[in-house]
Amino acid sequence: MDAHLSAVAPTWLRRVGWLVLIWTASVLALGVVAGLFRVVMNLAGLTV
C-alpha cells in the first residue's frame, strides 16, 4: 500500500505541471495573437 501512495504523488504533480504548462502556453499564444491583431489594425489605420 505504501508503494501505491508513493506512486500517486509524482503522477499528481506531473498532471498539475502539465496543466500549468498548457495554461501558460495558451495565455502566451493569446497574447501573441492579440499583438498581431493590434499591429494589423494599426497598419490599416485603426488607431485609438
PDBQT receptor file of N, H, CA, C and O in Angstrom, charges set to zero:
ATOM      1  N   MET A   1       0.822  -1.192   0.000  1.00  0.00    +0.000 N 
ATOM      2  CA  MET A   1       0.000   0.000   0.000  1.00  0.00    +0.000 C 
ATOM      3  C   MET A   1       0.862   1.251   0.000  1.00  0.00    +0.000 C 
ATOM      4  O   MET A   1       0.502   2.244  -0.633  1.00  0.00    +0.000 OA
ATOM      5  N   ASP A   2       1.987   1.227   0.692  1.00  0.00    +0.000 N 
ATOM      6  H   ASP A   2       2.280   0.421   1.206  1.00  0.00    +0.000 HD
ATOM      7  CA  ASP A   2       2.868   2.386   0.700  1.00  0.00    +0.000 C 
ATOM      8  C   ASP A   2       3.438   2.663  -0.686  1.00  0.00    +0.000 C 
ATOM      9  O   ASP A   2       3.645   3.819  -1.058  1.00  0.00    +0.000 OA
ATOM     10  N   ALA A   3       3.690   1.608  -1.446  1.00  0.00    +0.000 N 
ATOM     11  H   ALA A   3       3.522   0.669  -1.145  1.00  0.00    +0.000 HD
ATOM     12  CA  ALA A   3       4.214   1.797  -2.798  1.00  0.00    +0.000 C 
ATOM     13  C   ALA A   3       3.186   2.501  -3.676  1.00  0.00    +0.000 C 
ATOM     14  O   ALA A   3       3.540   3.314  -4.530  1.00  0.00    +0.000 OA
ATOM     15  N   HIS A   4       1.924   2.188  -3.462  1.00  0.00    +0.000 N 
ATOM     16  H   HIS A   4       1.636   1.527  -2.768  1.00  0.00    +0.000 HD
ATOM     17  CA  HIS A   4       0.868   2.841  -4.249  1.00  0.00    +0.000 C 
ATOM     18  C   HIS A   4       0.779   4.321  -3.901  1.00  0.00    +0.000 C 
ATOM     19  O   HIS A   4       0.635   5.152  -4.797  1.00  0.00    +0.000 OA
ATOM     20  N   LEU A   5       0.861   4.661  -2.637  1.00  0.00    +0.000 N 
ATOM     21  H   LEU A   5       0.978   3.985  -1.909  1.00  0.00    +0.000 HD
ATOM     22  CA  LEU A   5       0.783   6.061  -2.231  1.00  0.00    +0.000 C 
ATOM     23  C   LEU A   5       1.972   6.859  -2.735  1.00  0.00    +0.000 C 
ATOM     24  O   LEU A   5       1.818   8.017  -3.123  1.00  0.00    +0.000 OA
ATOM     25  N   SER A   6       3.143   6.267  -2.735  1.00  0.00    +0.000 N 
ATOM     26  H   SER A   6       3.268   5.326  -2.420  1.00  0.00    +0.000 HD
ATOM     27  CA  SER A   6       4.316   6.993  -3.220  1.00  0.00    +0.000 C 
ATOM     28  C   SER A   6       4.267   7.175  -4.737  1.00  0.00    +0.000 C 
ATOM     29  O   SER A   6       4.878   8.107  -5.260  1.00  0.00    +0.000 OA
ATOM     30  N   ALA A   7       3.563   6.317  -5.443  1.00  0.00    +0.000 N 
ATOM     31  H   ALA A   7       3.066   5.560  -5.018  1.00  0.00    +0.000 HD
ATOM     32  CA  ALA A   7       3.445   6.448  -6.894  1.00  0.00    +0.000 C 
ATOM     33  C   ALA A   7       2.379   7.468  -7.275  1.00  0.00    +0.000 C 
ATOM     34  O   ALA A   7       2.405   8.000  -8.385  1.00  0.00    +0.000 OA
ATOM     35  N   VAL A   8       1.451   7.745  -6.381  1.00  0.00    +0.000 N 
ATOM     36  H   VAL A   8       1.430   7.313  -5.480  1.00  0.00    +0.000 HD
ATOM     37  CA  VAL A   8       0.373   8.679  -6.688  1.00  0.00    +0.000 C 
ATOM     38  C   VAL A   8       0.881  10.113  -6.691  1.00  0.00    +0.000 C 
ATOM     39  O   VAL A   8       0.467  10.905  -7.538  1.00  0.00    +0.000 OA
ATOM     40  N   ALA A   9       1.763  10.465  -5.771  1.00  0.00    +0.000 N 
ATOM     41  H   ALA A   9       2.100   9.822  -5.083  1.00  0.00    +0.000 HD
ATOM     42  CA  ALA A   9       2.240  11.846  -5.655  1.00  0.00    +0.000 C 
ATOM     43  C   ALA A   9       2.939  12.331  -6.932  1.00  0.00    +0.000 C 
ATOM     44  O   ALA A   9       2.589  13.404  -7.425  1.00  0.00    +0.000 OA
ATOM     45  N   PRO A  10       3.902  11.599  -7.488  1.00  0.00    +0.000 N 
ATOM     46  CA  PRO A  10       4.531  12.090  -8.722  1.00  0.00    +0.000 C 
ATOM     47  C   PRO A  10       3.541  12.194  -9.886  1.00  0.00    +0.000 C 
ATOM     48  O   PRO A  10       3.645  13.108 -10.703  1.00  0.00    +0.000 OA
ATOM     49  N   THR A  11       2.592  11.273  -9.965  1.00  0.00    +0.000 N 
ATOM     50  H   THR A  11       2.508  10.530  -9.301  1.00  0.00    +0.000 HD
ATOM     51  CA  THR A  11       1.598  11.330 -11.031  1.00  0.00    +0.000 C 
ATOM     52  C   THR A  11       0.760  12.590 -10.894  1.00  0.00    +0.000 C 
ATOM     53  O   THR A  11       0.490  13.267 -11.886  1.00  0.00    +0.000 OA
ATOM     54  N   TRP A  12       0.347  12.910  -9.676  1.00  0.00    +0.000 N 
ATOM     55  H   TRP A  12       0.566  12.360  -8.870  1.00  0.00    +0.000 HD
ATOM     56  CA  TRP A  12      -0.455  14.106  -9.429  1.00  0.00    +0.000 C 
ATOM     57  C   TRP A  12       0.343  15.356  -9.755  1.00  0.00    +0.000 C 
ATOM     58  O   TRP A  12      -0.170  16.276 -10.393  1.00  0.00    +0.000 OA
ATOM     59  N   LEU A  13       1.597  15.394  -9.320  1.00  0.00    +0.000 N 
ATOM     60  H   LEU A  13       2.014  14.647  -8.802  1.00  0.00    +0.000 HD
ATOM     61  CA  LEU A  13       2.442  16.553  -9.613  1.00  0.00    +0.000 C 
ATOM     62  C   LEU A  13       2.669  16.701 -11.109  1.00  0.00    +0.000 C 
ATOM     63  O   LEU A  13       2.692  17.817 -11.629  1.00  0.00    +0.000 OA
ATOM     64  N   ARG A  14       2.835  15.600 -11.791  1.00  0.00    +0.000 N 
ATOM     65  H   ARG A  14       2.816  14.694 -11.369  1.00  0.00    +0.000 HD
ATOM     66  CA  ARG A  14       3.031  15.655 -13.242  1.00  0.00    +0.000 C 
ATOM     67  C   ARG A  14       1.785  16.193 -13.939  1.00  0.00    +0.000 C 
ATOM     68  O   ARG A  14       1.889  16.988 -14.873  1.00  0.00    +0.000 OA
ATOM     69  N   ARG A  15       0.621  15.767 -13.494  1.00  0.00    +0.000 N 
ATOM     70  H   ARG A  15       0.536  15.121 -12.735  1.00  0.00    +0.000 HD
ATOM     71  CA  ARG A  15      -0.624  16.260 -14.101  1.00  0.00    +0.000 C 
ATOM     72  C   ARG A  15      -0.804  17.749 -13.858  1.00  0.00    +0.000 C 
ATOM     73  O   ARG A  15      -1.184  18.489 -14.766  1.00  0.00    +0.000 OA
ATOM     74  N   VAL A  16      -0.533  18.187 -12.644  1.00  0.00    +0.000 N 
ATOM     75  H   VAL A  16      -0.224  17.587 -11.907  1.00  0.00    +0.000 HD
ATOM     76  CA  VAL A  16      -0.650  19.613 -12.337  1.00  0.00    +0.000 C 
ATOM     77  C   VAL A  16       0.389  20.400 -13.131  1.00  0.00    +0.000 C 
ATOM     78  O   VAL A  16       0.101  21.495 -13.614  1.00  0.00    +0.000 OA
ATOM     79  N   GLY A  17       1.588  19.854 -13.268  1.00  0.00    +0.000 N 
ATOM     80  H   GLY A  17       1.822  18.964 -12.876  1.00  0.00    +0.000 HD
ATOM     81  CA  GLY A  17       2.628  20.518 -14.054  1.00  0.00    +0.000 C 
ATOM     82  C   GLY A  17       2.215  20.694 -15.502  1.00  0.00    +0.000 C 
ATOM     83  O   GLY A  17       2.417  21.759 -16.085  1.00  0.00    +0.000 OA
ATOM     84  N   TRP A  18       1.637  19.652 -16.085  1.00  0.00    +0.000 N 
ATOM     85  H   TRP A  18       1.473  18.787 -15.612  1.00  0.00    +0.000 HD
ATOM     86  CA  TRP A  18       1.158  19.756 -17.466  1.00  0.00    +0.000 C 
ATOM     87  C   TRP A  18       0.038  20.773 -17.581  1.00  0.00    +0.000 C 
ATOM     88  O   TRP A  18      -0.022  21.528 -18.552  1.00  0.00    +0.000 OA
ATOM     89  N   LEU A  19      -0.854  20.800 -16.592  1.00  0.00    +0.000 N 
ATOM     90  H   LEU A  19      -0.805  20.187 -15.803  1.00  0.00    +0.000 HD
ATOM     91  CA  LEU A  19      -1.948  21.767 -16.605  1.00  0.00    +0.000 C 
ATOM     92  C   LEU A  19      -1.407  23.190 -16.601  1.00  0.00    +0.000 C 
ATOM     93  O   LEU A  19      -1.857  24.033 -17.377  1.00  0.00    +0.000 OA
ATOM     94  N   VAL A  20      -0.447  23.452 -15.731  1.00  0.00    +0.000 N 
ATOM     95  H   VAL A  20      -0.081  22.766 -15.101  1.00  0.00    +0.000 HD
ATOM     96  CA  VAL A  20       0.149  24.791 -15.644  1.00  0.00    +0.000 C 
ATOM     97  C   VAL A  20       0.886  25.127 -16.933  1.00  0.00    +0.000 C 
ATOM     98  O   VAL A  20       0.795  26.254 -17.420  1.00  0.00    +0.000 OA
ATOM     99  N   LEU A  21       1.611  24.171 -17.488  1.00  0.00    +0.000 N 
ATOM    100  H   LEU A  21       1.685  23.256 -17.093  1.00  0.00    +0.000 HD
ATOM    101  CA  LEU A  21       2.354  24.399 -18.724  1.00  0.00    +0.000 C 
ATOM    102  C   LEU A  21       1.413  24.716 -19.892  1.00  0.00    +0.000 C 
ATOM    103  O   LEU A  21       1.661  25.648 -20.656  1.00  0.00    +0.000 OA
ATOM    104  N   ILE A  22       0.348  23.948 -20.025  1.00  0.00    +0.000 N 
ATOM    105  H   ILE A  22       0.147  23.190 -19.404  1.00  0.00    +0.000 HD
ATOM    106  CA  ILE A  22      -0.597  24.178 -21.118  1.00  0.00    +0.000 C 
ATOM    107  C   ILE A  22      -1.318  25.506 -20.936  1.00  0.00    +0.000 C 
ATOM    108  O   ILE A  22      -1.538  26.228 -21.908  1.00  0.00    +0.000 OA
ATOM    109  N   TRP A  23      -1.690  25.839 -19.694  1.00  0.00    +0.000 N 
ATOM    110  H   TRP A  23      -1.511  25.253 -18.904  1.00  0.00    +0.000 HD
ATOM    111  CA  TRP A  23      -2.364  27.114 -19.434  1.00  0.00    +0.000 C 
ATOM    112  C   TRP A  23      -1.441  28.278 -19.780  1.00  0.00    +0.000 C 
ATOM    113  O   TRP A  23      -1.864  29.238 -20.423  1.00  0.00    +0.000 OA
ATOM    114  N   THR A  24      -0.179  28.193 -19.356  1.00  0.00    +0.000 N 
ATOM    115  H   THR A  24       0.165  27.413 -18.833  1.00  0.00    +0.000 HD
ATOM    116  CA  THR A  24       0.779  29.263 -19.641  1.00  0.00    +0.000 C 
ATOM    117  C   THR A  24       0.993  29.420 -21.141  1.00  0.00    +0.000 C 
ATOM    118  O   THR A  24       1.034  30.539 -21.652  1.00  0.00    +0.000 OA
ATOM    119  N   ALA A  25       1.129  28.304 -21.844  1.00  0.00    +0.000 N 
ATOM    120  H   ALA A  25       1.095  27.395 -21.429  1.00  0.00    +0.000 HD
ATOM    121  CA  ALA A  25       1.324  28.364 -23.293  1.00  0.00    +0.000 C 
ATOM    122  C   ALA A  25       0.107  28.972 -23.988  1.00  0.00    +0.000 C 
ATOM    123  O   ALA A  25       0.257  29.728 -24.947  1.00  0.00    +0.000 OA
ATOM    124  N   SER A  26      -1.091  28.650 -23.514  1.00  0.00    +0.000 N 
ATOM    125  H   SER A  26      -1.213  28.035 -22.735  1.00  0.00    +0.000 HD
ATOM    126  CA  SER A  26      -2.287  29.205 -24.153  1.00  0.00    +0.000 C 
ATOM    127  C   SER A  26      -2.413  30.699 -23.892  1.00  0.00    +0.000 C 
ATOM    128  O   SER A  26      -2.838  31.445 -24.775  1.00  0.00    +0.000 OA
ATOM    129  N   VAL A  27      -2.052  31.146 -22.695  1.00  0.00    +0.000 N 
ATOM    130  H   VAL A  27      -1.707  30.541 -21.978  1.00  0.00    +0.000 HD
ATOM    131  CA  VAL A  27      -2.098  32.578 -22.394  1.00  0.00    +0.000 C 
ATOM    132  C   VAL A  27      -1.076  33.327 -23.244  1.00  0.00    +0.000 C 
ATOM    133  O   VAL A  27      -1.371  34.404 -23.763  1.00  0.00    +0.000 OA
ATOM    134  N   LEU A  28       0.122  32.765 -23.388  1.00  0.00    +0.000 N 
ATOM    135  H   LEU A  28       0.362  31.891 -22.966  1.00  0.00    +0.000 HD
ATOM    136  CA  LEU A  28       1.138  33.401 -24.227  1.00  0.00    +0.000 C 
ATOM    137  C   LEU A  28       0.703  33.437 -25.693  1.00  0.00    +0.000 C 
ATOM    138  O   LEU A  28       0.907  34.440 -26.376  1.00  0.00    +0.000 OA
ATOM    139  N   ALA A  29       0.106  32.350 -26.175  1.00  0.00    +0.000 N 
ATOM    140  H   ALA A  29      -0.060  31.535 -25.620  1.00  0.00    +0.000 HD
ATOM    141  CA  ALA A  29      -0.369  32.321 -27.561  1.00  0.00    +0.000 C 
ATOM    142  C   ALA A  29      -1.466  33.359 -27.780  1.00  0.00    +0.000 C 
ATOM    143  O   ALA A  29      -1.496  34.024 -28.815  1.00  0.00    +0.000 OA
ATOM    144  N   LEU A  30      -2.353  33.496 -26.822  1.00  0.00    +0.000 N 
ATOM    145  H   LEU A  30      -2.329  32.956 -25.981  1.00  0.00    +0.000 HD
ATOM    146  CA  LEU A  30      -3.404  34.507 -26.930  1.00  0.00    +0.000 C 
ATOM    147  C   LEU A  30      -2.806  35.904 -26.965  1.00  0.00    +0.000 C 
ATOM    148  O   LEU A  30      -3.283  36.765 -27.705  1.00  0.00    +0.000 OA
ATOM    149  N   GLY A  31      -1.770  36.136 -26.176  1.00  0.00    +0.000 N 
ATOM    150  H   GLY A  31      -1.383  35.437 -25.575  1.00  0.00    +0.000 HD
ATOM    151  CA  GLY A  31      -1.096  37.435 -26.194  1.00  0.00    +0.000 C 
ATOM    152  C   GLY A  31      -0.441  37.718 -27.533  1.00  0.00    +0.000 C 
ATOM    153  O   GLY A  31      -0.481  38.848 -28.020  1.00  0.00    +0.000 OA
ATOM    154  N   VAL A  32       0.158  36.705 -28.128  1.00  0.00    +0.000 N 
ATOM    155  H   VAL A  32       0.191  35.787 -27.732  1.00  0.00    +0.000 HD
ATOM    156  CA  VAL A  32       0.797  36.879 -29.438  1.00  0.00    +0.000 C 
ATOM    157  C   VAL A  32      -0.253  37.203 -30.495  1.00  0.00    +0.000 C 
ATOM    158  O   VAL A  32      -0.054  38.104 -31.310  1.00  0.00    +0.000 OA
ATOM    159  N   VAL A  33      -1.359  36.483 -30.490  1.00  0.00    +0.000 N 
ATOM    160  H   VAL A  33      -1.521  35.751 -29.828  1.00  0.00    +0.000 HD
ATOM    161  CA  VAL A  33      -2.426  36.741 -31.461  1.00  0.00    +0.000 C 
ATOM    162  C   VAL A  33      -2.995  38.142 -31.264  1.00  0.00    +0.000 C 
ATOM    163  O   VAL A  33      -3.246  38.849 -32.239  1.00  0.00    +0.000 OA
ATOM    164  N   ALA A  34      -3.198  38.547 -30.018  1.00  0.00    +0.000 N 
ATOM    165  H   ALA A  34      -2.993  37.972 -29.226  1.00  0.00    +0.000 HD
ATOM    166  CA  ALA A  34      -3.709  39.892 -29.753  1.00  0.00    +0.000 C 
ATOM    167  C   ALA A  34      -2.724  40.947 -30.240  1.00  0.00    +0.000 C 
ATOM    168  O   ALA A  34      -3.132  41.971 -30.788  1.00  0.00    +0.000 OA
ATOM    169  N   GLY A  35      -1.433  40.704 -30.044  1.00  0.00    +0.000 N 
ATOM    170  H   GLY A  35      -1.102  39.872 -29.599  1.00  0.00    +0.000 HD
ATOM    171  CA  GLY A  35      -0.426  41.643 -30.531  1.00  0.00    +0.000 C 
ATOM    172  C   GLY A  35      -0.422  41.740 -32.044  1.00  0.00    +0.000 C 
ATOM    173  O   GLY A  35      -0.280  42.828 -32.601  1.00  0.00    +0.000 OA
ATOM    174  N   LEU A  36      -0.578  40.600 -32.711  1.00  0.00    +0.000 N 
ATOM    175  H   LEU A  36      -0.694  39.716 -32.258  1.00  0.00    +0.000 HD
ATOM    176  CA  LEU A  36      -0.638  40.609 -34.175  1.00  0.00    +0.000 C 
ATOM    177  C   LEU A  36      -1.869  41.356 -34.675  1.00  0.00    +0.000 C 
ATOM    178  O   LEU A  36      -1.784  42.121 -35.636  1.00  0.00    +0.000 OA
ATOM    179  N   PHE A  37      -3.004  41.138 -34.032  1.00  0.00    +0.000 N 
ATOM    180  H   PHE A  37      -3.073  40.516 -33.252  1.00  0.00    +0.000 HD
ATOM    181  CA  PHE A  37      -4.207  41.890 -34.401  1.00  0.00    +0.000 C 
ATOM    182  C   PHE A  37      -3.981  43.383 -34.225  1.00  0.00    +0.000 C 
ATOM    183  O   PHE A  37      -4.411  44.184 -35.055  1.00  0.00    +0.000 OA
ATOM    184  N   ARG A  38      -3.315  43.751 -33.157  1.00  0.00    +0.000 N 
ATOM    185  H   ARG A  38      -2.966  43.100 -32.483  1.00  0.00    +0.000 HD
ATOM    186  CA  ARG A  38      -3.068  45.170 -32.903  1.00  0.00    +0.000 C 
ATOM    187  C   ARG A  38      -2.182  45.773 -33.989  1.00  0.00    +0.000 C 
ATOM    188  O   ARG A  38      -2.430  46.888 -34.448  1.00  0.00    +0.000 OA
ATOM    189  N   VAL A  39      -1.146  45.033 -34.401  1.00  0.00    +0.000 N 
ATOM    190  H   VAL A  39      -0.945  44.127 -34.028  1.00  0.00    +0.000 HD
ATOM    191  CA  VAL A  39      -0.255  45.515 -35.457  1.00  0.00    +0.000 C 
ATOM    192  C   VAL A  39      -1.013  45.651 -36.770  1.00  0.00    +0.000 C 
ATOM    193  O   VAL A  39      -0.880  46.661 -37.462  1.00  0.00    +0.000 OA
ATOM    194  N   VAL A  40      -1.806  44.643 -37.119  1.00  0.00    +0.000 N 
ATOM    195  H   VAL A  40      -1.913  43.823 -36.557  1.00  0.00    +0.000 HD
ATOM    196  CA  VAL A  40      -2.565  44.683 -38.373  1.00  0.00    +0.000 C 
ATOM    197  C   VAL A  40      -3.561  45.836 -38.356  1.00  0.00    +0.000 C 
ATOM    198  O   VAL A  40      -3.707  46.542 -39.354  1.00  0.00    +0.000 OA
ATOM    199  N   MET A  41      -4.242  46.030 -37.246  1.00  0.00    +0.000 N 
ATOM    200  H   MET A  41      -4.124  45.456 -36.435  1.00  0.00    +0.000 HD
ATOM    201  CA  MET A  41      -5.204  47.129 -37.162  1.00  0.00    +0.000 C 
ATOM    202  C   MET A  41      -4.500  48.478 -37.230  1.00  0.00    +0.000 C 
ATOM    203  O   MET A  41      -5.028  49.428 -37.808  1.00  0.00    +0.000 OA
ATOM    204  N   ASN A  42      -3.315  48.564 -36.642  1.00  0.00    +0.000 N 
ATOM    205  H   ASN A  42      -2.887  47.792 -36.172  1.00  0.00    +0.000 HD
ATOM    206  CA  ASN A  42      -2.552  49.806 -36.697  1.00  0.00    +0.000 C 
ATOM    207  C   ASN A  42      -2.113  50.096 -38.132  1.00  0.00    +0.000 C 
ATOM    208  O   ASN A  42      -2.161  51.244 -38.576  1.00  0.00    +0.000 OA
ATOM    209  N   LEU A  43      -1.687  49.063 -38.856  1.00  0.00    +0.000 N 
ATOM    210  H   LEU A  43      -1.648  48.131 -38.495  1.00  0.00    +0.000 HD
ATOM    211  CA  LEU A  43      -1.291  49.240 -40.253  1.00  0.00    +0.000 C 
ATOM    212  C   LEU A  43      -2.480  49.644 -41.123  1.00  0.00    +0.000 C 
ATOM    213  O   LEU A  43      -2.313  50.343 -42.121  1.00  0.00    +0.000 OA
ATOM    214  N   ALA A  44      -3.672  49.204 -40.745  1.00  0.00    +0.000 N 
ATOM    215  H   ALA A  44      -3.808  48.636 -39.933  1.00  0.00    +0.000 HD
ATOM    216  CA  ALA A  44      -4.875  49.551 -41.503  1.00  0.00    +0.000 C 
ATOM    217  C   ALA A  44      -5.398  50.940 -41.144  1.00  0.00    +0.000 C 
ATOM    218  O   ALA A  44      -6.373  51.411 -41.730  1.00  0.00    +0.000 OA
ATOM    219  N   GLY A  45      -4.755  51.586 -40.190  1.00  0.00    +0.000 N 
ATOM    220  H   GLY A  45      -3.963  51.203 -39.715  1.00  0.00    +0.000 HD
ATOM    221  CA  GLY A  45      -5.168  52.930 -39.813  1.00  0.00    +0.000 C 
ATOM    222  C   GLY A  45      -6.194  52.975 -38.703  1.00  0.00    +0.000 C 
ATOM    223  O   GLY A  45      -6.755  54.033 -38.417  1.00  0.00    +0.000 OA
ATOM    224  N   LEU A  46      -6.443  51.858 -38.085  1.00  0.00    +0.000 N 
ATOM    225  H   LEU A  46      -5.988  50.999 -38.317  1.00  0.00    +0.000 HD
ATOM    226  CA  LEU A  46      -7.408  51.809 -36.983  1.00  0.00    +0.000 C 
ATOM    227  C   LEU A  46      -6.660  52.014 -35.664  1.00  0.00    +0.000 C 
ATOM    228  O   LEU A  46      -6.275  51.053 -34.998  1.00  0.00    +0.000 OA
ATOM    229  N   THR A  47      -6.466  53.261 -35.308  1.00  0.00    +0.000 N 
ATOM    230  H   THR A  47      -6.779  54.041 -35.850  1.00  0.00    +0.000 HD
ATOM    231  CA  THR A  47      -5.752  53.566 -34.069  1.00  0.00    +0.000 C 
ATOM    232  C   THR A  47      -6.714  54.177 -33.066  1.00  0.00    +0.000 C 
ATOM    233  O   THR A  47      -7.767  54.706 -33.422  1.00  0.00    +0.000 OA
ATOM    234  N   VAL A  48      -6.329  54.092 -31.831  1.00  0.00    +0.000 N 
ATOM    235  H   VAL A  48      -5.474  53.662 -31.542  1.00  0.00    +0.000 HD
ATOM    236  CA  VAL A  48      -7.172  54.642 -30.759  1.00  0.00    +0.000 C 
ATOM    237  C   VAL A  48      -6.722  56.040 -30.438  1.00  0.00    +0.000 C 
ATOM    238  O   VAL A  48      -7.297  56.688 -29.563  1.00  0.00    +0.000 OA
TER     239      VAL A  48
